[in-house]
């Protein structure tokens, strides 16, 4: 999946909460899926803090539905 498509889908997930998603350019996060290492982009969320429960839900949804290992927030 290309970064443009990942970003589009991430923004669809977070937009209802008043947040915007961006991808850090040239920066990858290392994760593990099965027995293999994965190197994926990092999603950064920008906007007002929606609360820890909402952030937990959003980061779980993003990392479970998109090839993303790490979600950060910028307040």
Buried (B, 14 or more C-beta within 10 A) or exposed (E): EEEEEBBEBBBEBBEEBEBBBBBEEEEEBEBEEEEEEBEBBBBBBEBEEBEEEEBEBBBEBBBEEBBBBBBEBEE
